[in-house]
Amino acid sequence: MVKENIHTQDDALIESEFNALIDDYLKTNHRRKIEIITKAFLLAKEAHKGARRRSGEPYIMHPIAVARIVCKEIGLGSTSICAALLHDVVEDTEYTVEDIKGLFGEKIAKIVDGLTKISSGMFSGQDVSAQAENFRKLLLTMSDDIRVILVKIADRLHNMRTLGSMAPAKQYKIAGETMYIYAPLAHRLGLFAIKTELEELSFKWENPQVYQEIESKLRDTHRMRADIYEHFAKPVIEKLNELGFKYEIRAREKSVYSIWNKMQSKGIPFEEVYDIFAVRILFENEPNVDEKKRCWDIYSVITDIYKLRPDRIRDWVSRPKANGYQALHLTVMGPDGQWIEIQIRSRRMDDIAEKGFAAHWKYKEGKIEEDTELDKWLKTIKEILESPSPNALDFLDTIKLNLYSQEIFVFTPKGEIRTLAQGATALDFAYDLHSDIGDHCIGAKVNHKLVPLSEKLNSGDQVEILTSKSQQPKPEWINLITTAKARTKIEYALRKLRRETIKQGEELLNKAIEGTSIEITADAMDKMLDYYQRASKEDLLYAIGNNDISLPQKIEKLLTLKKQNPDNVLLKYMRQAFHAVKKTDKEKIEKNEYEQVDTKKTYVLEEDSFNKNFKTLSCCDPIPGDKVFGFLTENNEVEVHSIHCPIGLKLKASHGDKIVNLEWGSFIQSPFITTINVTGIDRIGMLNDITKIITAGSLNIKNMNIESNDGVFEGRIVVYVHDVNDLQTLCSRIAKINGVKTVNRKQT
């Protein structure tokens, strides 16, 4: 009887959620294709019958929730809704892609197939990360049909909303992966609302305490910001009403994650983040009224009332961002003496800003447009995919270069505008024009002035590239570029050049043994490698082809000679024996000290007479009391990373199965390194006062660097502490020193 009640409750819950999906769909402008959506729902419901999620709810609730996000929050139609409902059917049940194709047609089947490939693909091998390979496939399928990635992002968003039922290590993996891959992708596709929520949820799961603290401060200070907004808005509303504009004005607060990010990057407390809210003015699209002109009309109204900050104008109306974002941003001094940012957009621009390119398609209305910025970006992605980096993690980083980059606009000598990532160099620009131009680039003229290849470009620069047929790409060029496109093309060219040089080396070697009785057997090659001290046959042939090695006239003698730099044989064997002992000892230590770690359980970090069962790294210098997670190495060692560590973020995204949930034990003996930054007004005795405070707290200084300039000093102090409490006590004591203005821990 109880089981029957559960089934009845489940059915009622499922029916209610599906009806909500249909209601969402009927509110859109899409054609009414309820039959096919219902058919997809019934198939998915039957396929997932009896299956439950970790939270205990029927599994079918997840595909329905993903379909609702696809419909309501991204704005897609019946094809994508059906694909969302069916996205786990092929992977988790008996149904095949062919079954889906027969029942729902090729389009839906293709999207479901793309989603299945992304989810199910697992690769093995030391240099290959399964997650990076999945990401590679995700981009490949995305370039065929953008709806694949849009449904995948919706799937990830629902997983993030229901992350509470997962184990802590799994939460870190999914949150890290989301922050590293999916939030940047949502940003690049113009899904601002979803990108913000993905960042918020990742931050909330990894830093619940910090999240609550900032959220609480936002609530406490809300009334103060509301008053500032009302004082600012009143005269603006009066003037816009007087001119008869149809508009909406509101204040929009920064997300908790954005505020925290600003606090970290600027090294300031919550109270000093002044741009917590921005004012947004949305005007209605009226027939025969030019959107761009209306933006500047509203701009004029505001700047007639308030003083403008000229360096903060951002005109993304004339030249949209690469993700389609359009708006006019300006900053003015408000009536309460605070800088206020205003964003001016039409209703259409706002729709695109929140829902991205899915909304952009809605406004095309059958017009033939030039390549959109999205199409250009997808074209770049395809170029990178054609010549991927052999290492999956390098590939992931290469793509990531293209996700969050801000744009600059530069001109060719003929006046054509090219969009590049901020920080791009003259060499990046050369490769953006064409790989041949990049490969033969010897320099550039920026605004008619000769500059080196490493010259960073600014918006508005006119750039002419100088080339020479004899020029070839060099390995050091990798350090001169910042864009993924240039990196991929240089790596491809270098690999091609290396192959050609190896071939030349092989020809030279074959020529050298012509007319002799020598054959290049494995034994002969080993002797040559030993003599020339090269690691592999390819390295040796490359060195010969590159003229780093000159082969002797009588090559027979080569095979009887000893190494060019012979070592003392006794020393050699002693060294080998010493390394063997070292290795054996190391293995013994590892075997004894590091017990087999279970990634599914919480691992306690402990000390025993200065010996620790873990290791900390300089990438983030975590100390007891910090929010941390563990990464299990091949040697069964636990590496400890701060939850905010950029290296750690990459590990969470690419090696999720090796992430361990950690808990600090008590640490009385072991000291930990941490760095604090101090600023203030300089005076005689300041350095002495700071040193006294540190030594009075029984703490040791590793190193200290204080620079003074025009009466203001900045200091960086590296100290040994036992835990976060030691650090907080030290910072609060230094803050009380006369003349000290700020003191905080250096963030990674």
DAZI-V74540 format. One record per run of one state. SS is the DSSP state (@ for helix, = for strand, . for the rest). FROM is the first residue (numbers start at 1). LEN is the number of residues. Records with the same first field share a line. If there is no record, write none. Layout:
BEGIN
SS = FROM-LEN + FROM-LEN
END
This chain:
BEGIN
. = 1-1 + 27-7 + 48-4 + 53-5 + 59-1 + 74-4 + 86-3 + 93-4 + 105-1 + 121-9 + 145-2 + 162-1 + 166-2 + 189-3 + 207-1 + 243-4 + 254-2 + 267-3 + 273-4 + 284-7 + 306-1 + 309-1 + 313-1 + 316-12 + 334-5 + 356-1 + 363-10 + 387-5 + 402-5 + 412-5 + 422-3 + 434-1 + 440-1 + 447-2 + 452-4 + 457-5 + 468-7 + 481-3 + 513-9 + 533-4 + 546-9 + 559-10 + 594-9 + 606-1 + 609-2 + 613-2 + 617-11 + 633-5 + 643-3 + 655-1 + 665-7 + 682-4 + 697-3 + 710-2 + 722-2 + 736-4 + 746-3
@ = 2-25 + 34-14 + 60-14 + 78-8 + 89-4 + 97-8 + 106-15 + 130-15 + 147-15 + 163-3 + 168-21 + 192-15 + 208-35 + 256-11 + 270-3 + 291-15 + 310-3 + 347-9 + 357-6 + 373-14 + 392-10 + 426-8 + 435-5 + 475-6 + 484-29 + 522-11 + 537-9 + 555-4 + 569-25 + 646-9 + 656-3 + 686-11 + 724-12
= = 52-1 + 58-1 + 247-7 + 277-7 + 307-2 + 314-2 + 328-6 + 339-8 + 407-5 + 417-5 + 425-1 + 441-6 + 449-3 + 456-1 + 462-6 + 603-3 + 607-2 + 611-2 + 615-2 + 628-5 + 638-5 + 659-6 + 672-10 + 700-10 + 712-10 + 740-6
END
